[in-house]
Amino acid sequence: MKLPLAAVAASLCLIVTPAFAQTTPAPAAPTATVPVPATKRVTCLGATQNLKGQDKRDQMQLCMAQARLDCLKQAIDQKVVGEARKSAIKTCVGADGPEQQ
């Protein structure tokens, strides 16, 4: 089953939107952990979790390509160049696997 890119984008919005919701934090206990913001890679993994086989690989590849493009646009808007741009894109995407190349 192939999902159109619009469906993947809509899924990403549903996954990411709650992360940006403003809530009043409860008093933190000394042992409370600080939540780590979801990277675009984690978002892509979540968006493809219900797929299997080649469909999953294809959608993950499309999602990561879109994430890299979004991060590149952000780096260009911020006038980041050279090695700093490469590092900023890796940080933005959150790539730590073989897809980062």
DRENBAMI-592867 format. One record per atom (N, C-alpha, C): residue in one letter; chain; x negated, y negated, z negated; atom name. Coordinates in steps of 0.001 Angstrom, whole numbers, plus 500000, padded with zeros to 6 digits. Layout:
{residu=A, chaine=A, c1=X, c2=Y, c3=Z, atome=CA}
...
END
This chain:
{residu=M, chaine=A, c1=499150, c2=501177, c3=500000, atome=N}
{residu=M, chaine=A, c1=500000, c2=500000, c3=500000, atome=CA}
{residu=M, chaine=A, c1=499110, c2=498768, c3=500000, atome=C}
{residu=K, chaine=A, c1=499277, c2=497937, c3=500987, atome=N}
{residu=K, chaine=A, c1=498482, c2=496720, c3=501079, atome=CA}
{residu=K, chaine=A, c1=499323, c2=495548, c3=500606, atome=C}
{residu=L, chaine=A, c1=498717, c2=494733, c3=499747, atome=N}
{residu=L, chaine=A, c1=499406, c2=493563, c3=499237, atome=CA}
{residu=L, chaine=A, c1=498955, c2=492341, c3=500020, atome=C}
{residu=P, chaine=A, c1=499883, c2=491486, c3=500407, atome=N}
{residu=P, chaine=A, c1=499480, c2=490256, c3=501072, atome=CA}
{residu=P, chaine=A, c1=498724, c2=489363, c3=500092, atome=C}
{residu=L, chaine=A, c1=497853, c2=488531, c3=500621, atome=N}
{residu=L, chaine=A, c1=497033, c2=487657, c3=499797, atome=CA}
{residu=L, chaine=A, c1=497887, c2=486770, c3=498903, atome=C}
{residu=A, chaine=A, c1=499049, c2=486369, c3=499379, atome=N}
{residu=A, chaine=A, c1=499936, c2=485525, c3=498563, atome=CA}
{residu=A, chaine=A, c1=500396, c2=486269, c3=497315, atome=C}
{residu=A, chaine=A, c1=500639, c2=487571, c3=497440, atome=N}
{residu=A, chaine=A, c1=501060, c2=488353, c3=496279, atome=CA}
{residu=A, chaine=A, c1=499935, c2=488461, c3=495268, atome=C}
{residu=V, chaine=A, c1=498711, c2=488627, c3=495760, atome=N}
{residu=V, chaine=A, c1=497557, c2=488697, c3=494862, atome=CA}
{residu=V, chaine=A, c1=497377, c2=487352, c3=494161, atome=C}
{residu=A, chaine=A, c1=497508, c2=486259, c3=494906, atome=N}
{residu=A, chaine=A, c1=497363, c2=484934, c3=494315, atome=CA}
{residu=A, chaine=A, c1=498438, c2=484698, c3=493251, atome=C}
{residu=A, chaine=A, c1=499660, c2=485114, c3=493531, atome=N}
{residu=A, chaine=A, c1=500742, c2=484950, c3=492561, atome=CA}
{residu=A, chaine=A, c1=500458, c2=485770, c3=491311, atome=C}
{residu=S, chaine=A, c1=499928, c2=486967, c3=491486, atome=N}
{residu=S, chaine=A, c1=499580, c2=487812, c3=490342, atome=CA}
{residu=S, chaine=A, c1=498514, c2=487138, c3=489494, atome=C}
{residu=L, chaine=A, c1=497532, c2=486526, c3=490158, atome=N}
{residu=L, chaine=A, c1=496469, c2=485846, c3=489431, atome=CA}
{residu=L, chaine=A, c1=497029, c2=484701, c3=488601, atome=C}
{residu=C, chaine=A, c1=497976, c2=483979, c3=489165, atome=N}
{residu=C, chaine=A, c1=498587, c2=482866, c3=488428, atome=CA}
{residu=C, chaine=A, c1=499311, c2=483364, c3=487187, atome=C}
{residu=L, chaine=A, c1=499964, c2=484498, c3=487299, atome=N}
{residu=L, chaine=A, c1=500685, c2=485048, c3=486160, atome=CA}
{residu=L, chaine=A, c1=499735, c2=485528, c3=485077, atome=C}
{residu=I, chaine=A, c1=498565, c2=485997, c3=485479, atome=N}
{residu=I, chaine=A, c1=497595, c2=486491, c3=484517, atome=CA}
{residu=I, chaine=A, c1=496863, c2=485338, c3=483856, atome=C}
{residu=V, chaine=A, c1=496502, c2=484313, c3=484624, atome=N}
{residu=V, chaine=A, c1=495673, c2=483228, c3=484126, atome=CA}
{residu=V, chaine=A, c1=496471, c2=482178, c3=483367, atome=C}
{residu=T, chaine=A, c1=497703, c2=481905, c3=483764, atome=N}
{residu=T, chaine=A, c1=498492, c2=480832, c3=483172, atome=CA}
{residu=T, chaine=A, c1=498602, c2=480917, c3=481643, atome=C}
{residu=P, chaine=A, c1=498883, c2=482094, c3=481052, atome=N}
{residu=P, chaine=A, c1=498979, c2=482126, c3=479588, atome=CA}
{residu=P, chaine=A, c1=497682, c2=481745, c3=478888, atome=C}
{residu=A, chaine=A, c1=496545, c2=481930, c3=479551, atome=N}
{residu=A, chaine=A, c1=495272, c2=481593, c3=478930, atome=CA}
{residu=A, chaine=A, c1=495130, c2=480095, c3=478726, atome=C}
{residu=F, chaine=A, c1=495852, c2=479299, c3=479519, atome=N}
{residu=F, chaine=A, c1=495748, c2=477863, c3=479413, atome=CA}
{residu=F, chaine=A, c1=496852, c2=477246, c3=478562, atome=C}
{residu=A, chaine=A, c1=497755, c2=478048, c3=478074, atome=N}
{residu=A, chaine=A, c1=498852, c2=477534, c3=477259, atome=CA}
{residu=A, chaine=A, c1=498299, c2=476972, c3=475945, atome=C}
{residu=Q, chaine=A, c1=498836, c2=475839, c3=475542, atome=N}
{residu=Q, chaine=A, c1=498398, c2=475205, c3=474305, atome=CA}
{residu=Q, chaine=A, c1=499182, c2=475785, c3=473130, atome=C}
{residu=T, chaine=A, c1=498472, c2=476247, c3=472154, atome=N}
{residu=T, chaine=A, c1=499112, c2=476741, c3=470937, atome=CA}
{residu=T, chaine=A, c1=498404, c2=476135, c3=469747, atome=C}
{residu=T, chaine=A, c1=499102, c2=476071, c3=468639, atome=N}
{residu=T, chaine=A, c1=498500, c2=475583, c3=467416, atome=CA}
{residu=T, chaine=A, c1=497805, c2=476751, c3=466742, atome=C}
{residu=P, chaine=A, c1=496488, c2=476674, c3=466572, atome=N}
{residu=P, chaine=A, c1=495774, c2=477800, c3=465991, atome=CA}
{residu=P, chaine=A, c1=496089, c2=477955, c3=464504, atome=C}
{residu=A, chaine=A, c1=496195, c2=479181, c3=464074, atome=N}
{residu=A, chaine=A, c1=496385, c2=479471, c3=462659, atome=CA}
{residu=A, chaine=A, c1=495030, c2=479315, c3=461981, atome=C}
{residu=P, chaine=A, c1=495027, c2=479102, c3=460668, atome=N}
{residu=P, chaine=A, c1=493738, c2=478998, c3=459975, atome=CA}
{residu=P, chaine=A, c1=492912, c2=480256, c3=460235, atome=C}
{residu=A, chaine=A, c1=491685, c2=480055, c3=460655, atome=N}
{residu=A, chaine=A, c1=490829, c2=481182, c3=461017, atome=CA}
{residu=A, chaine=A, c1=490177, c2=481785, c3=459780, atome=C}
{residu=A, chaine=A, c1=490215, c2=483090, c3=459732, atome=N}
{residu=A, chaine=A, c1=489528, c2=483805, c3=458664, atome=CA}
{residu=A, chaine=A, c1=488040, c2=483831, c3=459004, atome=C}
{residu=P, chaine=A, c1=487168, c2=483948, c3=458021, atome=N}
{residu=P, chaine=A, c1=485738, c2=483948, c3=458298, atome=CA}
{residu=P, chaine=A, c1=485301, c2=485064, c3=459245, atome=C}
{residu=T, chaine=A, c1=486061, c2=486149, c3=459316, atome=N}
{residu=T, chaine=A, c1=485679, c2=487265, c3=460174, atome=CA}
{residu=T, chaine=A, c1=486375, c2=487235, c3=461522, atome=C}
{residu=A, chaine=A, c1=487147, c2=486167, c3=461799, atome=N}
{residu=A, chaine=A, c1=487868, c2=486090, c3=463070, atome=CA}
{residu=A, chaine=A, c1=486885, c2=485919, c3=464227, atome=C}
{residu=T, chaine=A, c1=487190, c2=486567, c3=465352, atome=N}
{residu=T, chaine=A, c1=486331, c2=486440, c3=466519, atome=CA}
{residu=T, chaine=A, c1=486844, c2=485318, c3=467407, atome=C}
{residu=V, chaine=A, c1=485957, c2=484707, c3=468124, atome=N}
{residu=V, chaine=A, c1=486312, c2=483633, c3=469044, atome=CA}
{residu=V, chaine=A, c1=486665, c2=484274, c3=470380, atome=C}
{residu=P, chaine=A, c1=487842, c2=483971, c3=470936, atome=N}
{residu=P, chaine=A, c1=488210, c2=484583, c3=472217, atome=CA}
{residu=P, chaine=A, c1=487290, c2=484108, c3=473337, atome=C}
{residu=V, chaine=A, c1=486920, c2=485025, c3=474193, atome=N}
{residu=V, chaine=A, c1=486066, c2=484713, c3=475331, atome=CA}
{residu=V, chaine=A, c1=486961, c2=484389, c3=476518, atome=C}
{residu=P, chaine=A, c1=486710, c2=483258, c3=477197, atome=N}
{residu=P, chaine=A, c1=487557, c2=482922, c3=478341, atome=CA}
{residu=P, chaine=A, c1=487396, c2=483952, c3=479450, atome=C}
{residu=A, chaine=A, c1=488504, c2=484279, c3=480090, atome=N}
{residu=A, chaine=A, c1=488469, c2=485270, c3=481171, atome=CA}
{residu=A, chaine=A, c1=487753, c2=484677, c3=482375, atome=C}
{residu=T, chaine=A, c1=486857, c2=485468, c3=482940, atome=N}
{residu=T, chaine=A, c1=486180, c2=485034, c3=484152, atome=CA}
{residu=T, chaine=A, c1=487043, c2=485415, c3=485344, atome=C}
{residu=K, chaine=A, c1=486686, c2=484895, c3=486484, atome=N}
{residu=K, chaine=A, c1=487437, c2=485223, c3=487695, atome=CA}
{residu=K, chaine=A, c1=487305, c2=486712, c3=488005, atome=C}
{residu=R, chaine=A, c1=486170, c2=487303, c3=487673, atome=N}
{residu=R, chaine=A, c1=485969, c2=488738, c3=487890, atome=CA}
{residu=R, chaine=A, c1=486965, c2=489548, c3=487060, atome=C}
{residu=V, chaine=A, c1=487122, c2=489166, c3=485812, atome=N}
{residu=V, chaine=A, c1=488064, c2=489866, c3=484932, atome=CA}
{residu=V, chaine=A, c1=489486, c2=489701, c3=485461, atome=C}
{residu=T, chaine=A, c1=489795, c2=488525, c3=485972, atome=N}
{residu=T, chaine=A, c1=491110, c2=488279, c3=486545, atome=CA}
{residu=T, chaine=A, c1=491348, c2=489184, c3=487748, atome=C}
{residu=C, chaine=A, c1=490313, c2=489334, c3=488590, atome=N}
{residu=C, chaine=A, c1=490436, c2=490209, c3=489762, atome=CA}
{residu=C, chaine=A, c1=490620, c2=491660, c3=489336, atome=C}
{residu=L, chaine=A, c1=489891, c2=492079, c3=488325, atome=N}
{residu=L, chaine=A, c1=490040, c2=493448, c3=487828, atome=CA}
{residu=L, chaine=A, c1=491470, c2=493678, c3=487334, atome=C}
{residu=G, chaine=A, c1=492015, c2=492700, c3=486636, atome=N}
{residu=G, chaine=A, c1=493386, c2=492821, c3=486147, atome=CA}
{residu=G, chaine=A, c1=494403, c2=492865, c3=487272, atome=C}
{residu=A, chaine=A, c1=494139, c2=492092, c3=488323, atome=N}
{residu=A, chaine=A, c1=495079, c2=492034, c3=489440, atome=CA}
{residu=A, chaine=A, c1=495081, c2=493317, c3=490267, atome=C}
{residu=T, chaine=A, c1=494003, c2=494091, c3=490178, atome=N}
{residu=T, chaine=A, c1=493904, c2=495314, c3=490980, atome=CA}
{residu=T, chaine=A, c1=494047, c2=496586, c3=490153, atome=C}
{residu=Q, chaine=A, c1=494367, c2=496466, c3=488893, atome=N}
{residu=Q, chaine=A, c1=494389, c2=497637, c3=488008, atome=CA}
{residu=Q, chaine=A, c1=495443, c2=498675, c3=488393, atome=C}
{residu=N, chaine=A, c1=496500, c2=498281, c3=489058, atome=N}
{residu=N, chaine=A, c1=497550, c2=499235, c3=489426, atome=CA}
{residu=N, chaine=A, c1=497326, c2=499882, c3=490781, atome=C}
{residu=L, chaine=A, c1=496252, c2=499493, c3=491458, atome=N}
{residu=L, chaine=A, c1=495956, c2=500056, c3=492771, atome=CA}
{residu=L, chaine=A, c1=494967, c2=501208, c3=492639, atome=C}
{residu=K, chaine=A, c1=494877, c2=502005, c3=493678, atome=N}
{residu=K, chaine=A, c1=493976, c2=503156, c3=493677, atome=CA}
{residu=K, chaine=A, c1=493166, c2=503184, c3=494964, atome=C}
{residu=G, chaine=A, c1=492015, c2=503822, c3=494912, atome=N}
{residu=G, chaine=A, c1=491225, c2=504126, c3=496089, atome=CA}
{residu=G, chaine=A, c1=490834, c2=502921, c3=496920, atome=C}
{residu=Q, chaine=A, c1=490967, c2=503085, c3=498236, atome=N}
{residu=Q, chaine=A, c1=490544, c2=502047, c3=499165, atome=CA}
{residu=Q, chaine=A, c1=491338, c2=500762, c3=499004, atome=C}
{residu=D, chaine=A, c1=492622, c2=500864, c3=498680, atome=N}
{residu=D, chaine=A, c1=493434, c2=499664, c3=498462, atome=CA}
{residu=D, chaine=A, c1=492859, c2=498833, c3=497317, atome=C}
{residu=K, chaine=A, c1=492458, c2=499501, c3=496245, atome=N}
{residu=K, chaine=A, c1=491878, c2=498803, c3=495095, atome=CA}
{residu=K, chaine=A, c1=490566, c2=498137, c3=495492, atome=C}
{residu=R, chaine=A, c1=489712, c2=498853, c3=496203, atome=N}
{residu=R, chaine=A, c1=488427, c2=498282, c3=496628, atome=CA}
{residu=R, chaine=A, c1=488638, c2=497081, c3=497550, atome=C}
{residu=D, chaine=A, c1=489562, c2=497223, c3=498496, atome=N}
{residu=D, chaine=A, c1=489831, c2=496135, c3=499437, atome=CA}
{residu=D, chaine=A, c1=490343, c2=494891, c3=498717, atome=C}
{residu=Q, chaine=A, c1=491316, c2=495059, c3=497834, atome=N}
{residu=Q, chaine=A, c1=491891, c2=493915, c3=497135, atome=CA}
{residu=Q, chaine=A, c1=490883, c2=493278, c3=496187, atome=C}
{residu=M, chaine=A, c1=490045, c2=494102, c3=495551, atome=N}
{residu=M, chaine=A, c1=489012, c2=493572, c3=494658, atome=CA}
{residu=M, chaine=A, c1=488012, c2=492748, c3=495468, atome=C}
{residu=Q, chaine=A, c1=487641, c2=493250, c3=496629, atome=N}
{residu=Q, chaine=A, c1=486701, c2=492533, c3=497476, atome=CA}
{residu=Q, chaine=A, c1=487294, c2=491198, c3=497947, atome=C}
{residu=L, chaine=A, c1=488552, c2=491198, c3=498348, atome=N}
{residu=L, chaine=A, c1=489217, c2=489952, c3=498759, atome=CA}
{residu=L, chaine=A, c1=489316, c2=488958, c3=497596, atome=C}
{residu=C, chaine=A, c1=489687, c2=489456, c3=496443, atome=N}
{residu=C, chaine=A, c1=489837, c2=488601, c3=495268, atome=CA}
{residu=C, chaine=A, c1=488498, c2=487970, c3=494882, atome=C}
{residu=M, chaine=A, c1=487426, c2=488772, c3=494883, atome=N}
{residu=M, chaine=A, c1=486108, c2=488253, c3=494515, atome=CA}
{residu=M, chaine=A, c1=485599, c2=487248, c3=495553, atome=C}
{residu=A, chaine=A, c1=485890, c2=487498, c3=496827, atome=N}
{residu=A, chaine=A, c1=485488, c2=486549, c3=497867, atome=CA}
{residu=A, chaine=A, c1=486199, c2=485211, c3=497656, atome=C}
{residu=Q, chaine=A, c1=487482, c2=485254, c3=497324, atome=N}
{residu=Q, chaine=A, c1=488232, c2=484023, c3=497061, atome=CA}
{residu=Q, chaine=A, c1=487689, c2=483334, c3=495811, atome=C}
{residu=A, chaine=A, c1=487330, c2=484108, c3=494790, atome=N}
{residu=A, chaine=A, c1=486772, c2=483531, c3=493567, atome=CA}
{residu=A, chaine=A, c1=485448, c2=482828, c3=493859, atome=C}
{residu=R, chaine=A, c1=484583, c2=483475, c3=494643, atome=N}
{residu=R, chaine=A, c1=483310, c2=482853, c3=495008, atome=CA}
{residu=R, chaine=A, c1=483530, c2=481559, c3=495793, atome=C}
{residu=L, chaine=A, c1=484487, c2=481595, c3=496715, atome=N}
{residu=L, chaine=A, c1=484794, c2=480402, c3=497499, atome=CA}
{residu=L, chaine=A, c1=485282, c2=479271, c3=496598, atome=C}
{residu=D, chaine=A, c1=486154, c2=479584, c3=495673, atome=N}
{residu=D, chaine=A, c1=486654, c2=478575, c3=494732, atome=CA}
{residu=D, chaine=A, c1=485506, c2=477986, c3=493904, atome=C}
{residu=C, chaine=A, c1=484603, c2=478847, c3=493454, atome=N}
{residu=C, chaine=A, c1=483471, c2=478382, c3=492648, atome=CA}
{residu=C, chaine=A, c1=482503, c2=477554, c3=493487, atome=C}
{residu=L, chaine=A, c1=482300, c2=477938, c3=494745, atome=N}
{residu=L, chaine=A, c1=481442, c2=477161, c3=495636, atome=CA}
{residu=L, chaine=A, c1=482033, c2=475768, c3=495853, atome=C}
{residu=K, chaine=A, c1=483332, c2=475699, c3=496095, atome=N}
{residu=K, chaine=A, c1=483988, c2=474399, c3=496281, atome=CA}
{residu=K, chaine=A, c1=483804, c2=473528, c3=495033, atome=C}
{residu=Q, chaine=A, c1=483930, c2=474147, c3=493867, atome=N}
{residu=Q, chaine=A, c1=483762, c2=473411, c3=492614, atome=CA}
{residu=Q, chaine=A, c1=482330, c2=472891, c3=492494, atome=C}
{residu=A, chaine=A, c1=481347, c2=473713, c3=492824, atome=N}
{residu=A, chaine=A, c1=479943, c2=473301, c3=492753, atome=CA}
{residu=A, chaine=A, c1=479658, c2=472173, c3=493741, atome=C}
{residu=I, chaine=A, c1=480236, c2=472247, c3=494926, atome=N}
{residu=I, chaine=A, c1=480047, c2=471192, c3=495925, atome=CA}
{residu=I, chaine=A, c1=480666, c2=469888, c3=495434, atome=C}
{residu=D, chaine=A, c1=481868, c2=469975, c3=494869, atome=N}
{residu=D, chaine=A, c1=482522, c2=468771, c3=494340, atome=CA}
{residu=D, chaine=A, c1=481698, c2=468125, c3=493232, atome=C}
{residu=Q, chaine=A, c1=480999, c2=468962, c3=492457, atome=N}
{residu=Q, chaine=A, c1=480178, c2=468463, c3=491349, atome=CA}
{residu=Q, chaine=A, c1=478763, c2=468105, c3=491801, atome=C}
{residu=K, chaine=A, c1=478493, c2=468230, c3=493111, atome=N}
{residu=K, chaine=A, c1=477194, c2=467888, c3=493699, atome=CA}
{residu=K, chaine=A, c1=476056, c2=468718, c3=493113, atome=C}
{residu=V, chaine=A, c1=476322, c2=469984, c3=492803, atome=N}
{residu=V, chaine=A, c1=475296, c2=470887, c3=492294, atome=CA}
{residu=V, chaine=A, c1=474583, c2=471502, c3=493497, atome=C}
{residu=V, chaine=A, c1=473241, c2=471510, c3=493474, atome=N}
{residu=V, chaine=A, c1=472470, c2=472017, c3=494606, atome=CA}
{residu=V, chaine=A, c1=471382, c2=472987, c3=494148, atome=C}
{residu=G, chaine=A, c1=470820, c2=473717, c3=495107, atome=N}
{residu=G, chaine=A, c1=469671, c2=474588, c3=494857, atome=CA}
{residu=G, chaine=A, c1=469984, c2=475739, c3=493922, atome=C}
{residu=E, chaine=A, c1=468994, c2=476083, c3=493104, atome=N}
{residu=E, chaine=A, c1=469135, c2=477191, c3=492155, atome=CA}
{residu=E, chaine=A, c1=470247, c2=476915, c3=491136, atome=C}
{residu=A, chaine=A, c1=470437, c2=475651, c3=490798, atome=N}
{residu=A, chaine=A, c1=471502, c2=475304, c3=489849, atome=CA}
{residu=A, chaine=A, c1=472865, c2=475678, c3=490421, atome=C}
{residu=R, chaine=A, c1=473041, c2=475510, c3=491747, atome=N}
{residu=R, chaine=A, c1=474308, c2=475878, c3=492379, atome=CA}
{residu=R, chaine=A, c1=474507, c2=477387, c3=492298, atome=C}
{residu=K, chaine=A, c1=473464, c2=478136, c3=492626, atome=N}
{residu=K, chaine=A, c1=473543, c2=479596, c3=492596, atome=CA}
{residu=K, chaine=A, c1=473921, c2=480077, c3=491192, atome=C}
{residu=S, chaine=A, c1=473275, c2=479493, c3=490201, atome=N}
{residu=S, chaine=A, c1=473556, c2=479857, c3=488814, atome=CA}
{residu=S, chaine=A, c1=474981, c2=479457, c3=488410, atome=C}
{residu=A, chaine=A, c1=475404, c2=478275, c3=488842, atome=N}
{residu=A, chaine=A, c1=476749, c2=477799, c3=488500, atome=CA}
{residu=A, chaine=A, c1=477815, c2=478703, c3=489106, atome=C}
{residu=I, chaine=A, c1=477593, c2=479159, c3=490326, atome=N}
{residu=I, chaine=A, c1=478566, c2=480028, c3=490986, atome=CA}
{residu=I, chaine=A, c1=478637, c2=481372, c3=490268, atome=C}
{residu=K, chaine=A, c1=477474, c2=481940, c3=489907, atome=N}
{residu=K, chaine=A, c1=477463, c2=483214, c3=489186, atome=CA}
{residu=K, chaine=A, c1=478190, c2=483086, c3=487849, atome=C}
{residu=T, chaine=A, c1=477944, c2=481987, c3=487160, atome=N}
{residu=T, chaine=A, c1=478607, c2=481770, c3=485875, atome=CA}
{residu=T, chaine=A, c1=480109, c2=481604, c3=486059, atome=C}
{residu=C, chaine=A, c1=480495, c2=480839, c3=487056, atome=N}
{residu=C, chaine=A, c1=481909, c2=480587, c3=487336, atome=CA}
{residu=C, chaine=A, c1=482649, c2=481878, c3=487679, atome=C}
{residu=V, chaine=A, c1=482059, c2=482680, c3=488558, atome=N}
{residu=V, chaine=A, c1=482694, c2=483927, c3=488985, atome=CA}
{residu=V, chaine=A, c1=482653, c2=484954, c3=487857, atome=C}
{residu=G, chaine=A, c1=481568, c2=484947, c3=487100, atome=N}
{residu=G, chaine=A, c1=481418, c2=485940, c3=486041, atome=CA}
{residu=G, chaine=A, c1=480955, c2=487258, c3=486572, atome=C}
{residu=A, chaine=A, c1=480312, c2=487259, c3=487730, atome=N}
{residu=A, chaine=A, c1=479861, c2=488499, c3=488359, atome=CA}
{residu=A, chaine=A, c1=478684, c2=489063, c3=487593, atome=C}
{residu=D, chaine=A, c1=478797, c2=490342, c3=487253, atome=N}
{residu=D, chaine=A, c1=477664, c2=491020, c3=486617, atome=CA}
{residu=D, chaine=A, c1=477447, c2=492382, c3=487245, atome=C}
{residu=G, chaine=A, c1=478184, c2=492653, c3=488300, atome=N}
{residu=G, chaine=A, c1=478050, c2=493935, c3=488972, atome=CA}
{residu=G, chaine=A, c1=477437, c2=493761, c3=490341, atome=C}
{residu=P, chaine=A, c1=477478, c2=494798, c3=491174, atome=N}
{residu=P, chaine=A, c1=476877, c2=494737, c3=492492, atome=CA}
{residu=P, chaine=A, c1=477572, c2=493767, c3=493437, atome=C}
{residu=E, chaine=A, c1=478786, c2=493309, c3=493104, atome=N}
{residu=E, chaine=A, c1=479518, c2=492401, c3=493984, atome=CA}
{residu=E, chaine=A, c1=478925, c2=491012, c3=494001, atome=C}
{residu=Q, chaine=A, c1=477990, c2=490698, c3=493096, atome=N}
{residu=Q, chaine=A, c1=477489, c2=489337, c3=493014, atome=CA}
{residu=Q, chaine=A, c1=476560, c2=488975, c3=494145, atome=C}
{residu=Q, chaine=A, c1=476125, c2=489909, c3=494962, atome=N}
{residu=Q, chaine=A, c1=475177, c2=489613, c3=496029, atome=CA}
{residu=Q, chaine=A, c1=475861, c2=489257, c3=497297, atome=C}
END
